[in-house]
Amino acid sequence: MKHINKRFIIIFIFMVAQNVNGQLNQDLENYFLSIYNAEKLKFIECTQMEGLKESNLINTDCKISQSLSDASFILYDKKVVHKSSLLNNFTDYKPIKKQTPVYPAAMQNKGKMGYVIVEYDILTNGTTTNHSVFKSMCGDPTNPKTKYVSCRFFDSSAIQAARKLEYKPTTYNQSPIIFKKAKHRFTYIMAPPMEEVVRGGSAYQELLSKISDNDLEKSLSIANKNLNKDPLFVYQKARIACIQDRHADCIDLLGDFDSRILKKDKQVSEIIHVTSFSMLVYALFNLNRFDEIIDLEEFYLPYSLEQKNYKNVLAITNLYIAAAYINTGNLQKGVYYMALASKNTTLDSEKEFIDLFIEKISSYL
């Protein structure tokens, strides 16, 4: 495995560019189409070996591989692949009535967030039955570094909402059939602040102004004087360290920032969490701490599947994650994150850079 040229990556990351529509690199599209078709064929061959009647194939014990799921997400933005979508003469169910769950008042008052995955059967008339909680977690869904913990505080609300869902049912030969063990995720997110509320607001605005002017010495002085007023001063100090390529300092300060917002139970906007994560990956990569980047995937992967607002912001971050995997010998995971980078970038220079990177490893695809 060729080692990724770190300097090559750094040169392009801060270039100014014009917006374009994000589009998956053609080589990667062909790569994932090949995987999708091969894994689908394996699934179908598995069902044929079971000897089930065609009408009962939807109840097959054959598993959908992770490779097939990954390819489906990259190619078609499908977070979940249902067996009915892979089988002839079946059509997948489709939602026709969504439901926003009631935010439990006790959790809202505490500023607590999380998600619940509810499992149920979809009947031939499109309504749901046999509801149960498949997974229930507390944590901040707007933070790519969230460490979720199991909890039950949102369960009742999620079950009530799931009972009101309606679908166009799954069909076999155009006739509706029951789909068992469908799943739906209900996410509980507090309304983000319209603007960051900062203790020491005037000093914070001056700090932002000095960073904008590239007066990093003055910026750092302001940050140091106000660190105990608000965690966001620590965040900006980390940002300054990252700009100055003081990567170890940046990592330590980001850890301090996370500890302080947790201790003070402070809610910050999603873009702060996203840029904090991006800076962390950037700093770790520049210190060749690839294993630590990979360790972050446990928390980042669920976020990357669910989040909708900052895919383009995370494009280059996904490329760093891809490079970390490739540098540790895991080409399959590396190509997955490279594809996320390719399909989500909206900048000309990023797209050119990502395509050049893909060209360097295309012989391995």
Buried (B, 14 or more C-beta within 10 A) or exposed (E): EEEBEBEEBEEBBEEEBEEEEBEBBEBBBEBBEEBBEBBBEBBBEEBEEEEBEEEEBBEBEBEBBEBBBBBBBBBEEBEBBBBBBBBEEBBBBEEEEEBEBBBBEEBBEEEBBBBBBBBBBBBEEBBBEEBEBBEBBBBBBBBBBBEBEEBEBBBBBBBBBBBEBBBBBBBBEEEBBEBEEBEBBBBBEBEBEEEBEBBBBEBBEBBBEBBEEEEBEBBBEBBEEBBEBBBBBBBBBBBBBBBEEBBEBBBBBBEBBBEBBEEEEBBBBBBBBBBBBBBBBBBBBBEEBBEBBBEBBEBBBBBBEEBEEBBBBBBBBBBBBBBBBBBBEBBEBBBBBBBBBBBBBBBBBBBBBBBEBBEBBEEEB
